[in-house]
Structures are given as C-alpha cells and as structure tokens.
C-alpha cells in the first residue's frame, strides 16, 4: 500500500509540474484603455517628441499608428504630400507650441457612445491662457484611436 501512495503522489506531482493536475488559473481580461487615457498618453508622447526636436508624424510612425486612426494618418500623409502641405501642426491645430505644454496635459471626457468618444484636451500651465482642443476618437479593431482634432468653438 505504501508503494501505491508513493506512486500516486509521484504522478500528481508530475502532472502538477507540467500544469496538468489542476485547472488553469483564469487569466485577467485585458485592461480597457479609456479614450481620455489614450489622448493624455498620446499628447505627452507627441509633445515630448517635439521638445526633443523629433517629428513624431514622420519619425515614429509605429507609435503614431498605436494612437491614431488609419484614416486620419492617411489624410495627414495626403496633405503633407500635396503642393499646399500643412500650414499648421494637425494635432496641435497651431503653428507652434509652448514648452510647458508637455508637463501640463489634462483631458476631460465629454461623451462616449461606445464607438465614438469626444474629449477636451487642455494644454498649458499656471499663469498661461489655457489652450484647448476637441479630440474625437473612434474604436478601431477594439482600440480607441484619435480620429479628429479641432479647435473647439467656445
């Protein structure tokens, strides 16, 4: 009887070592990234790139694709290649930026229908006039992506 218990113990130990003896632990579902977090993360990266004298649109397309809808990337690329080009930075809706914007990014979510979300992005530090942008996001392959940026009509 002692050998049988030892054999059963050995079999269970071997099964457990290979993950076969006990039910597998359920993996946690992927964390849902809210539209406001996408906008905040994108703009911190975007402004950091600009302050480091890098063009995020042309020099880091992989990161750009992570946060920006494919249709908007195509539209910006088309404008860049046109004879008129872009007369201002699309994501800032301005020709220039202030250095303190990178450290002063806040986002308020206005609306979320489940497939389209609208946020208001505020850039600027204390003592500065706040600079606001309306950022619209759409779900693309289950991920929120920036689809449109415009100056709000206050």
Steps between C-alpha positions, in 0.01 A plus 500: 500500500791736576637461146157577352472827699853592396417427136175705514688786668769485231242504219316801649829683553602432140163615368512816710853575381376494142185699575271204445386412850300807598271723301684792344460834667280734300702779347378850567320667212703767321476843660269733312673827419256789520493768228622770740805286587577448130491877441711579806764238420514598133541873566768450766695285250431740212610811688808323643600410143461860389703637792777251406499637143348182352209500259265238648292480182788399274762362739294270724220360288469184712400700808280726289308196368450380859296812587368644174235353269626372166266730307637809677860392440415460132336843489801669665741318269298610197505862618874487570568377146270753335639822348328702776635283783382568853499859620495394866559197720189284464507360855551843658294700250771764533827601339694488827478370856611607844770301679290461816219321314679165531472507880149647504264267317150442633208326335129512575273247337181653366320216328543130430250307289700178511642545151569875491631712786564872532746658740625849573877525533644793694865592458680761706630575843406740775503862400459408135185530297371146463516360149218258423441241232200282430620147427268239351590132527356194329538134574730331251547125544372534858743778594425870542687709241509871430285571193470879499651803673354847485485826689175510700252775440491649851 
